[in-house]
Amino acid sequence: MGMLFKGELVDNWLERENDEGEFKRMASTFRHWVTADGRAGPTGEGGFKAEADRYHLYVSDACPWAHRTVIFRQLKKLENIIGLSIVEADMLAQGWTFAEDGKYIDQLHGFKYMHEIYTSADKEFTGQITVPVLWDKKLNIIVNNESSEIIRMLNSAFNEFTQVKTDYYPQDFRAEIDAINQPIYDHINNGVYRCGFATTQDAYENAFDRLFTELERVEEKLSTQRYLLGEQLTEADWRLFTTLIRFDAVYVGHFKCNLRRIADYANLSNYLRELYQIPGIAGTVDIDYIKRHYYYSHTSINPTQVIPKGPDLQFDLAHDRGIKFGDNFDDNFDDNFDDN
């Protein structure tokens, strides 16, 4: 995905690690908030008011972090409120790239590369070029490029413009959701990357052990409750989903996370299928694009750029979550996805 130093493209940040060979993810740079009234957000950064057709998302269909934002845009029915541009699957010397025509174009600027979005906002920008990016068309600036914050904006800031009022980060459960998110992020979401980009055996094995210990913990939790928080579907589930959906296709082989597949876990596999089958979610998942990105773009891991044909993924198979725990979605869930 590349880095910029004072507006100039430099070598790929994915090739960098510390002396112990451990992958280190760099912090996001733009951390402003869109709020319903334009006042300060949770981190004190305000000034961006929720408005229809003011904001635009830049994403990759391969990136699990960007995928979170696409899911929330879909769940909250904000497709006509917030625009969307998707980069091509390949991420090579210039980082994330747009096509000249078709689906994967920059709908706003007509740029060829994602790094041009960053330098358009700041000619002297220094940092990594990541997706997702939430762009303000009125001020011509990047509002935020931290997925965990963007999904919370989409969850509540734009409620005036949608009939879907479902809250995936309810006030009374925020501390519990945050506590669930942290180990899942550390050991699963980011854990697969710590395995895949480790450059020493010790760094890899440490990440590997933490990853599968946490997966076992979640598997056990899901044996007694339908979702991570119990009976309520929350942002914690969607944050986990975007890693689980990629796991067997990419992380098992490409990132050497091969102790078990998600398909080998009774509860995780059924839970994954339930989330995938929620109306609108399957359309946000493109496994061929995902495999193309990881296997073709990560040449330090897969220098031949050969893309595997498998595995045979069956996310449409029936799941047992309704049978096991009862059909207890939010009372308004079905209404949220009616055509209106």
C-alpha positions as CSV (number, residue, x, y, z in Angstrom):
1,M,0.0,0.0,0.0
2,G,3.1,2.2,0.1
3,M,4.2,5.2,2.1
4,L,4.7,8.9,1.4
5,F,7.5,11.0,2.9
6,K,6.7,14.7,2.5
7,G,4.5,13.9,-0.4
8,E,6.9,11.6,-2.2
9,L,6.3,7.8,-2.6
10,V,8.8,5.6,-0.8
11,D,9.3,1.9,-0.4
12,N,6.5,-0.4,0.8
13,W,5.8,-0.3,4.5
14,L,4.9,-4.0,4.5
15,E,8.6,-4.8,4.0
16,R,9.6,-3.1,7.3
17,E,9.9,-4.8,10.6
18,N,11.8,-4.5,13.8
19,D,14.9,-6.4,14.9
20,E,12.8,-9.2,16.3
21,G,11.2,-9.8,13.0
22,E,7.7,-8.9,14.3
23,F,5.2,-7.1,12.1
24,K,4.3,-3.6,13.4
25,R,1.2,-1.9,12.2
26,M,1.5,1.9,11.9
27,A,-1.2,4.1,13.5
28,S,-3.7,5.8,11.3
29,T,-3.1,9.5,10.7
30,F,-6.4,11.3,10.1
31,R,-8.7,11.1,13.1
32,H,-11.4,13.7,12.7
33,W,-15.0,12.8,13.3
34,V,-18.3,13.3,11.5
35,T,-21.1,13.8,14.0
36,A,-24.8,14.5,13.6
37,D,-24.5,18.1,14.7
38,G,-20.9,18.8,13.7
39,R,-19.7,19.1,17.3
40,A,-16.6,17.4,18.7
41,G,-16.4,13.6,18.5
42,P,-15.1,11.1,21.1
43,T,-11.5,12.1,20.6
44,G,-12.3,15.9,20.6
45,E,-12.0,16.3,16.9
46,G,-15.1,17.9,15.4
47,G,-16.3,20.3,12.8
48,F,-17.6,17.7,10.3
49,K,-21.4,17.6,10.2
50,A,-23.3,14.6,8.8
51,E,-24.8,15.6,5.5
52,A,-26.2,13.7,2.5
53,D,-23.8,13.5,-0.4
54,R,-21.0,15.3,1.4
55,Y,-18.8,12.3,2.2
56,H,-17.1,9.6,0.1
57,L,-15.5,6.3,1.1
58,Y,-12.4,4.9,-0.6
59,V,-11.9,1.2,0.0
60,S,-10.4,-2.1,-1.2
61,D,-12.6,-5.2,-1.3
62,A,-9.6,-7.2,-0.2
63,C,-8.8,-5.2,3.0
64,P,-10.6,-6.5,6.1
65,W,-10.4,-3.0,7.7
66,A,-12.0,-1.3,4.7
67,H,-14.6,-4.2,4.5
68,R,-15.9,-3.1,8.0
69,T,-16.9,0.3,6.6
70,V,-18.5,-1.2,3.5
71,I,-20.6,-3.5,5.7
72,F,-21.8,-0.6,7.9
73,R,-22.6,1.5,4.9
74,Q,-24.7,-1.4,3.7
75,L,-26.3,-2.3,7.1
76,K,-27.4,1.3,7.7
77,K,-28.6,1.8,4.1
78,L,-26.3,4.7,3.4
79,E,-25.5,3.8,-0.2
80,N,-27.3,6.9,-1.5
81,I,-25.9,9.1,1.2
82,I,-22.2,8.3,1.1
83,G,-20.3,7.6,-2.2
84,L,-17.9,4.7,-2.7
85,S,-14.8,4.1,-4.8
86,I,-13.0,0.8,-4.8
87,V,-9.4,0.3,-5.8
88,E,-8.2,-2.6,-8.0
89,A,-7.1,-5.9,-6.3
90,D,-3.4,-5.5,-7.2
91,M,-1.2,-3.4,-4.9
92,L,2.3,-3.2,-6.3
93,A,4.9,-0.5,-6.7
94,Q,2.5,2.4,-6.6
95,G,0.4,1.0,-3.9
96,W,-3.4,0.9,-4.2
97,T,-4.4,1.6,-7.8
98,F,-7.5,2.5,-9.7
99,A,-8.5,1.3,-13.1
100,E,-9.0,3.5,-16.1
101,D,-12.6,2.5,-16.5
102,G,-15.2,0.0,-15.1
103,K,-15.9,-0.7,-11.5
104,Y,-12.6,0.1,-9.9
105,I,-12.2,3.8,-10.7
106,D,-11.8,6.9,-8.6
107,Q,-15.4,8.2,-8.8
108,L,-14.4,11.7,-7.5
109,H,-11.1,12.8,-8.8
110,G,-10.3,10.4,-11.6
111,F,-6.9,9.6,-10.0
112,K,-4.8,6.6,-10.9
113,Y,-3.4,5.9,-7.4
114,M,-4.6,6.1,-3.9
115,H,-1.5,8.1,-2.9
116,E,-2.9,10.9,-5.0
117,I,-5.9,11.1,-2.7
118,Y,-3.5,11.7,0.2
119,T,-1.4,14.3,-1.5
120,S,-4.5,16.0,-2.7
121,A,-5.5,16.5,0.9
122,D,-1.9,17.3,2.1
123,K,0.9,17.9,-0.4
124,E,3.5,17.3,2.3
125,F,1.8,14.2,3.7
126,T,4.1,11.7,5.5
127,G,2.7,8.3,6.4
128,Q,1.3,5.1,5.0
129,I,-1.3,5.0,2.3
130,T,-4.1,3.0,3.6
131,V,-7.8,2.3,3.0
132,P,-10.5,3.0,4.1
133,V,-10.5,6.7,3.7
134,L,-13.5,8.9,4.5
135,W,-13.3,12.0,2.2
136,D,-15.1,15.3,2.7
137,K,-16.2,16.6,-0.7
138,K,-17.1,20.0,0.6
139,L,-13.8,20.8,2.2
140,N,-11.6,18.5,0.0
141,I,-9.9,16.9,2.9
142,I,-9.5,13.4,4.4
143,V,-11.7,13.2,7.5
144,N,-10.6,9.9,8.8
145,N,-8.6,6.8,7.8
146,E,-9.2,4.7,10.9
147,S,-11.8,2.0,10.2
148,S,-12.8,1.4,13.8
149,E,-13.8,5.1,14.0
150,I,-15.4,5.3,10.6
151,I,-17.8,2.4,11.4
152,R,-18.9,4.2,14.5
153,M,-19.7,7.4,12.5
154,L,-21.7,5.3,10.0
155,N,-23.4,3.6,12.9
156,S,-25.0,6.7,14.4
157,A,-24.0,10.0,12.8
158,F,-26.2,9.6,9.7
159,N,-29.3,8.3,11.4
160,E,-31.2,11.4,10.1
161,F,-30.7,10.2,6.6
162,T,-31.7,6.5,6.9
163,Q,-34.7,4.5,8.2
164,V,-32.3,2.0,9.8
165,K,-31.8,3.0,13.4
166,T,-30.2,-0.2,14.6
167,D,-27.4,0.6,17.0
168,Y,-24.4,-1.7,16.8
169,Y,-22.5,0.3,19.5
170,P,-25.2,0.9,22.1
171,Q,-24.3,3.2,25.0
172,D,-25.0,0.8,27.8
173,F,-22.7,-1.9,26.3
174,R,-19.8,0.2,25.0
175,A,-17.3,-0.8,27.7
176,E,-18.1,-4.5,27.2
177,I,-17.8,-4.2,23.4
178,D,-14.5,-2.4,23.8
179,A,-13.2,-5.1,26.1
180,I,-14.3,-7.8,23.6
181,N,-12.7,-5.9,20.6
182,Q,-9.3,-5.6,22.1
183,P,-8.0,-9.2,22.3
184,I,-9.8,-10.0,19.1
185,Y,-8.0,-7.2,17.3
186,D,-4.6,-7.9,19.0
187,H,-4.6,-11.7,18.4
188,I,-7.0,-12.4,15.5
189,N,-7.6,-9.3,13.3
190,N,-4.0,-8.2,13.5
191,G,-2.7,-11.6,14.6
192,V,-3.0,-13.1,11.1
193,Y,-0.8,-10.3,9.8
194,R,1.7,-10.9,12.6
195,C,1.9,-14.5,11.4
196,G,2.1,-13.7,7.7
197,F,4.6,-10.9,7.8
198,A,6.9,-12.3,10.6
199,T,10.5,-12.6,9.5
200,T,11.8,-14.8,12.3
201,Q,10.6,-18.2,13.6
202,D,10.0,-16.9,17.1
203,A,8.0,-13.9,16.0
204,Y,5.8,-16.2,13.8
205,E,5.3,-18.9,16.4
206,N,4.4,-16.3,19.1
207,A,1.8,-14.7,16.9
208,F,0.5,-18.1,15.8
209,D,0.0,-19.4,19.3
210,R,-1.8,-16.2,20.4
211,L,-4.0,-16.4,17.3
212,F,-5.2,-19.9,17.9
213,T,-5.5,-19.5,21.6
214,E,-7.9,-16.5,21.0
215,L,-9.8,-18.4,18.3
216,E,-10.4,-21.2,20.8
217,R,-11.6,-18.7,23.4
218,V,-14.1,-17.3,21.0
219,E,-15.2,-20.7,19.9
220,E,-15.9,-21.6,23.5
221,K,-17.8,-18.3,24.0
222,L,-20.0,-19.0,21.0
223,S,-20.9,-22.4,22.3
224,T,-23.1,-20.8,24.9
225,Q,-24.2,-17.6,23.2
226,R,-25.2,-16.5,19.7
227,Y,-23.0,-13.5,19.4
228,L,-19.9,-12.1,21.0
229,L,-22.0,-9.9,23.4
230,G,-24.7,-12.6,24.0
231,E,-28.0,-12.2,22.1
232,Q,-27.3,-8.8,20.6
233,L,-25.5,-8.4,17.3
234,T,-22.9,-5.6,17.7
235,E,-19.9,-4.0,16.0
236,A,-17.7,-6.6,17.7
237,D,-19.2,-9.3,15.5
238,W,-18.7,-7.4,12.3
239,R,-15.1,-6.6,13.3
240,L,-14.4,-10.3,13.7
241,F,-16.4,-11.3,10.6
242,T,-14.1,-9.6,8.2
243,T,-11.1,-11.7,9.4
244,L,-13.1,-14.9,9.6
245,I,-14.4,-14.6,6.0
246,R,-10.8,-14.4,4.7
247,F,-9.3,-17.0,6.9
248,D,-9.7,-20.2,5.0
249,A,-9.2,-18.7,1.6
250,V,-6.1,-16.6,2.4
251,Y,-4.7,-16.7,6.0
252,V,-4.5,-20.5,6.4
253,G,-2.1,-20.9,3.4
254,H,-0.7,-17.4,2.5
255,F,-0.1,-16.3,6.1
256,K,0.8,-19.8,7.5
257,C,-2.2,-19.8,9.9
258,N,-2.6,-23.5,9.4
259,L,-3.3,-25.2,12.7
260,R,-7.0,-25.2,11.9
261,R,-9.4,-23.7,9.4
262,I,-12.5,-21.8,10.5
263,A,-14.4,-24.7,8.8
264,D,-13.0,-26.9,11.5
265,Y,-14.6,-25.0,14.4
266,A,-18.2,-26.0,14.9
267,N,-19.4,-22.7,16.4
268,L,-17.2,-20.2,14.5
269,S,-18.1,-21.8,11.2
270,N,-21.8,-21.7,11.9
271,Y,-21.5,-18.1,13.3
272,L,-19.6,-17.0,10.2
273,R,-22.3,-18.5,7.9
274,E,-25.0,-16.7,9.8
275,L,-23.4,-13.3,9.5
276,Y,-22.6,-13.9,5.8
277,Q,-26.2,-14.7,5.1
278,I,-27.6,-11.6,6.7
279,P,-29.3,-9.6,3.9
280,G,-26.8,-7.5,2.0
281,I,-23.6,-8.9,3.5
282,A,-22.8,-11.6,0.8
283,G,-22.7,-8.8,-1.7
284,T,-19.8,-7.1,0.2
285,V,-17.6,-10.3,-0.1
286,D,-15.6,-11.0,-3.3
287,I,-13.3,-14.0,-2.5
288,D,-11.7,-14.1,-6.0
289,Y,-10.7,-10.4,-5.6
290,I,-9.5,-11.1,-2.0
291,K,-7.3,-14.0,-3.2
292,R,-6.0,-12.0,-6.1
293,H,-4.9,-9.2,-3.8
294,Y,-3.1,-11.2,-1.2
295,Y,-1.4,-13.8,-3.4
296,Y,-0.5,-11.5,-6.3
297,S,0.4,-8.3,-4.3
298,H,2.5,-9.7,-1.4
299,T,5.5,-10.7,-3.4
300,S,7.7,-10.9,-0.4
301,I,5.6,-13.9,0.7
302,N,4.5,-15.3,-2.6
303,P,7.2,-14.2,-5.2
304,T,5.7,-16.4,-7.9
305,Q,2.4,-14.5,-7.7
306,V,0.6,-17.8,-8.3
307,I,-3.0,-17.6,-7.0
308,P,-4.6,-20.9,-5.7
309,K,-7.8,-22.1,-7.2
310,G,-9.2,-23.3,-3.9
311,P,-10.5,-23.7,-1.3
312,D,-14.1,-24.8,-1.8
313,L,-16.0,-22.3,0.5
314,Q,-19.6,-22.9,1.3
315,F,-20.8,-19.9,3.1
316,D,-24.4,-20.4,1.8
317,L,-24.8,-23.7,3.7
318,A,-27.4,-23.7,6.4
319,H,-26.2,-22.7,9.9
320,D,-27.4,-23.9,13.3
321,R,-27.4,-20.6,15.2
322,G,-31.2,-20.1,14.9
323,I,-31.8,-23.7,16.0
324,K,-29.3,-23.5,18.8
325,F,-30.3,-20.1,20.3
326,G,-33.6,-19.2,18.7
327,D,-34.4,-16.6,16.1
328,N,-33.9,-13.6,18.3
329,F,-32.8,-10.8,16.0
330,D,-33.7,-7.2,16.8
331,D,-37.4,-6.9,16.4
332,N,-36.9,-4.4,13.6
333,F,-34.2,-6.4,11.8
334,D,-36.3,-7.6,9.0
335,D,-37.8,-4.2,8.5
336,N,-34.4,-2.7,8.2
337,F,-33.8,-4.6,4.9
338,D,-37.2,-4.1,3.3
339,D,-37.1,-2.4,-0.1
340,N,-38.6,1.1,0.6
